[in-house]
Amino acid sequence: MTLNASLSSAAKAAGQQLTLDVNVAWTQHAITELKAWLELRKQQGATHMTMEEFRHVAQRQPDSHKCWGALTTMAKNLGLIEFGGYVRAQSVKTHSHPVVHWEIV
């Protein structure tokens, strides 16, 4: 096993781009829905969010759960969210593991 942070990041980016390329229609719908949801959350006074909160209310679910990570990276790159630390997951399926607590920009 090789440990290399640069290669690991490159593999992540390549995998996420492949996921976005294969799921173009879902991605376009999801980023539009996420933008509207973030705006609503800001109007409600929220300053942070987790992607699991958005996944819970999203109108359309992707074919692969791997799309969520790619969507999160896209939202971060678009300046919609910024890293805000970690919180415990609320979803029972995730067994309370740490998830990113994104700051809503």
Secondary structure, 3 states (H helix, E strand, C coil): CCCCHHHHHHHHHHHHHHHHHHCHHHHHHHHHHHHHHHHHHHHCCCCEECHHHHHHHCCCCCCCCCHHHHHHHHHHHCCCEEEEEEEECCCHHHCCCEEEEEEEC
